[in-house]
Amino acid sequence: MTDRDPGLDPGLEPGLTIRPVEPSIWPVYRAVRLAMLLDTPLAYGSTFAREVAFPDELWVERMGDSNGWLAFEGELPVGAVTSFHAPAQPDDETYLVAMWVASHARGRGVADQLVRALLDHAAGAGLRRVTLDVADDNERAIGFYERVGFTRTGRTGELPHQPGVTEFEMELLLSDLPAGSG
């Protein structure tokens, strides 16, 4: 991975690897997804109760609908991020969704490396824009996204499963990244 932006931590922490999510590791992804829904339930557009009931086939199917990455310390998964293209979204855009780092691994560059993998993939695919939604009271996530170059678009909404929790959209235009990165 390249050093694309001074806001992204350029080095992997020793022992940290970033691996693409693929159907063969769906049980690992399932475990990470359920952990993230328990850890920070208001940060995602779903709930633990809903997803723990998903059949195995649905987890495998989900692997084909998006591009995802898992961060590992040795064999222990410690983070995840997904790039998802919604049917109504322009062809040159993607959503950054399902971003999570285990509490014991936060503040050590894991999020930087996960976002770097997603941005490198998006740039390599010729995409123009990456967007995300973040709850307005999630100061740590907001600060991180701003540090790596995301800005607010002005669009706001409510979490579907948590009325009263406001979220707002942020974007990163891939053309705004320094030349030669990606």
ZIDAUR-V858601 format. One line per field, one symbol per residue. ss: DSSP state (H for helix, E for strand, L for the rest). A space follows every 50 residues. Layout:
ss=???
This chain:
ss=LLLLLLLLLLLLLLLEEEEELLHHHHHHHHHHHHHHHHHLHHHLLLLHHH HHLLLHHHHHHHHHLEEEEEEEELLEEEEEEEEELLLLLLLLEEEEEEEE ELHHHLLLLHHHHHHHHHHHHHHHLLLLEEEEEEELLLHHHHHHHHHLLL EEEEEEEEELLEEEEEEEEEEEEHHHLLLLLL
